[in-house]
Every structure is written in C-alpha cells, then in structure tokens.
C-alpha cells in the first residue's frame, strides 16, 4: 500500500483511488511534473491535490474562483482535523493576516485563494515567508480566453509561479476542449505538456433531446416514469420556484435553489435533497458545484444552456454510482431564437461598456488614478436601479471589463459573523475582573470557540443568546461594546458580492476594449451557441458521440441508448439490410443450433448490425438460447 493510499484511508476512509487519481498524484508528487488533470464531473478532483499535499512538508496553495466551494472545502478539511484557511475578497485585513500567520507558523496545510488576491501586495509579501509544497489550480479552464468562463485574474498565476521555482503545478478542470487544454498548459508555463484525461464517454448516462412545447407536461412524464432523485435545471431564479411549485401541486416532493437564497436556506435545501427527504431540486446553474450525490437518476434541462461545456458538467451530475441515469434536454423554436438573441445581450456595444465603467467610478466616488486593489461591496440591483440599466446587459458589460483586467467580481457569498481577541489572555483576565457584568459572557465565548487569540472564528449570535438566556440583540450589543473597547474584533455577518478595482480608475478615453476580449470572444461565443443548437437539432448522430467529439474524442461506436440511437434502431428494423440479416441468421440456425461466433462468421454483414438483429430476434422469441449458449429457432423446439 502506497503512502497516498494510506493517507486516503486515514482521512477519507477509502481503500482505493478512482481511475486516474493515483496516476495524476504520482505525476505531480513523485515526479514533480507540472500536470493537467481533465476529469469530468464527479471524478474526485479535490482529493487529487489534497492527498499529495498531506504527504509533503509545507502548505499547498489552492486557487479557485468559487468562494462558496472554497469555504465548503475548508470546512470539510477541518472536520477531518486537517488545517486549512481561505482568503478572498470581503475579509478584513486582520483576518487575512491571521490566515497567513497560520500558514507560516501554525502548520496549516492548505491555503485557498480567490484569484484576485494573487496580485495583492500583502499576499506577495507574505508568500516570501511560506514553504509552498504545491500550487493547485481548480477550474483551470478559467485561465484560457477560449474557455467558457475566462477570468483575467487567473493569468496572474504565471507571475506567482516565477516566485516559486521548483514548485510543481497541478491544474484541474472538468470540461475543456483540446484547444483549451493546450492553452491552459501554455498560460500556466508548463515545462512540458503533461495531460491526464479521462474519457468523456458516460456509458451509463442516457442522453435524450426532445422538442416540446408543453415542457411542464413532459417533465411530469419524466418524473412519473423515472423513479429516484432528480435535478431540474432552469435559466432564472423565478423559474426555479415556479417549477418547484408546479411539481408540488402534482404531489411530487420538490424544492428550489439559486444563488439569491441565504446560506442557511441553501445548506438546508441541499441537505434535504442529499438525504433523500426532497426528491427533486429545481435550480439554476448555481446548484451542483462540489455536490457529490451518487444516486441521481435523472437531470432534466428545461432551458437550453449557453454551452456544451456547461451542459456536460450539469448533466454529468446524474448516475455517479455508475447505474443508469437519464440526461434530458427540452427545447423549442423560441429557445433557439432566444439563445441567438443572447449574443447581442452578452456583447453590448463598446461605448456602453465604457459608460458602465464610468458609472462604477462615480457610484463609488473614486477619483481618476486611484482605487487600485480596493474592494467594494457590490449590490448590482441597487447599481442598475440608480443608473436605469438593463441588468443582463450590465452584467455582460461587467464581464467584459473583467476580461480586460479593469475589475474583478466575486460570486455572492454569505459571510458568518466572526470574532478574534485583540488582547492577550493576561490582559483579558484583568478586563474580566474589572468588568464583572461581561465575565460570564466572555467565559461562554471561550468555551464555545477555540483559537480566538490567534484566528478569527465564525460565531452564531443566536446560539450564544440561547446559552446566555438573553436576546440576540443583547448579544450583538455586548459584542459591539467589546469591539469598541478594542477587546475583540467583531465582524457582523453579511451577504453580498464584491467588486475589486484591478487597476486605478481611468478616464473614458483610456479604457480600451481589446479585440481579443471582445471581437474574438464574440465569435467564439457564437460558435459555442451554434454547437448547442446543433446538438439539439442533430437527430442523425449519436448524442454521446456528438458530445465526446466536441471535447476532442473520436469514436465510431454509437452508445445504442440515446434518443438518436433508439430512433435509428427502430428505423433499421424496417430496412432491407435488416431483412437480409434476419433471413441469413434464421436459415443458418434453423436446422442446427449455432454459437454466436459461428453466426457472425457466417454472416457477411457488419458485426454490430448482425448482433443487433440477433438480439431483436431473441427479444421477439424468433430465436432462443439453449444451455450450451447456442442459438436455435422455435421451430426446432416444437420438433
């Protein structure tokens, strides 16, 4: 048993790795090679960097753009008694310093960073004090301008690499075309190309595409015909609730999920679904990251996604237990028209983009030439209302400004209340003696949370109020008073996205929208949209082959299960070739039982077609199989 298997068993309880996991681990850990792992959804990507990092001295830096997933992974590691911290926009200076201190002096093994933090002076200065074992890049497709979720801040990883000579890079992603895979390795300064790729083919996942007008009625057919847990993806937040209400009105256990819910609601609904108490979750694309539920029997899309990358990742959340699952995509002509119309919304005029940039500066009252690296809370609803903007166009403008490196936006997150003591234990004791009225409350804090003198700890005011037998408002007032007295640092909970000015504010004439970030990406976006539309309307090529071909895999073997293959099979039964093979097999086995190899050797037609016809003959009772595995006709049986 290898050291990696020992670590896997000790911390995760597994006795063996999934396919390709150990090979990737050995490439980066034993051989020290820069490595790109391309594993479709459910391939266990986080374990691939967590296991080798635990086998080495020092801290593993993990770059990921998903703050919610980052926090989730940190919590999961801590539950396994593995020290991990996360640094992202929205944390205070003291919190960030405490996180870095724990990496330098506290034996922390994992430092999770959002990409916009990579270029901050604070990080670059503290990086000099860290012993880094590995640099792990999650969602690595974000570094490629040809990827479906390009983030300019990922390009700064190359600068960090130059400060860490000899430290290997492990890049991981679930979806990447060959062009994107090559671009990832180039942008991350790989010494040599080194790609580990798991096949995109999912033999247990049956792809179905249906052109329907009454989608709710068709959804009920899926729900009624396919037992088990399901996910229904829709395009917007409003529709998640509407679809959930519709299912519940039909007696189906359902709930909804989107990014606008509070973290408590998200956690509760997600857990209810994972535990099987809710059968179907209706969600936007905000649902699914980091969720490993193995027994999802169907994933239905009621709206067309913007790209096959997104569709493949979402559909791939079905059937992770390797049992049969269905991925059903519904569309109609209006959907295709809307998808094409989105091209205009996603790439508004360049002058409009510059106007949005100027409005941001005015919104935060930022003088020209300042604010580089500053972080602001960003409530887009208030912003678009103040300037009377279309929210979808505005969001597209912000993405283009981000691609050009002017700003960085983060996903909406809920940040719990946090506290940390600012004085020593001895000074605290003196404070308690002098302030008897808060002594019991301080003792409650010390009993309830650990590490308060060195790190910020997430706290729950409601729980403290329950144990202190007082109101939540009273707890908040005590915490605020202690904070004013510099006894603690108290940061109340909040839920908001953030916006970072990557460069100092420029005047309108100096804002340049590059052709690479606009014209070329607009063309590439159009190609991705057309690929989705082609997937919907192409009813001649096996669905699985269409998808794997898009991701650079060539195969001449149909899956035999998707709607296209089923339709072909049904049509094939009425073809002249089918009749010819049928007659050949029937006459060959009529007088003498024959083995499968004898039948296929005797038949001059395609092997797959021959076995397909033979299977149909068995299903229809024309041919049977004896105990020796030989095929014979029912005529022989009667004789």
PyMOL commands that set and color helices and strands:
alter all, ss='L'
color gray80, all
select helices_A, chain A and resi 3-12+21-29+45-54+67-79+93-105+115-117+121-127+140-143+152-162+178-187+215-225+237-249+263-274+308-315+333-346+350-363+380-387+391-403+425-434+436-448+461-468+472-484+508-510+515-517+519-537+543-550+563-572+576-590+596-602+607-619+634-638
alter helices_A, ss='H'
color red, helices_A
select strands_A, chain A and resi 35-38+59-63+84-87+110-113+132-137+169-173+195-197+205-211+229-233+254-257+280-283+296-301+325-331+375-378+407-409+413-415+417-421+457-459+488-491+494-501+623-625+631-633
alter strands_A, ss='S'
color yellow, strands_A
deselect
rebuild
show_as cartoon
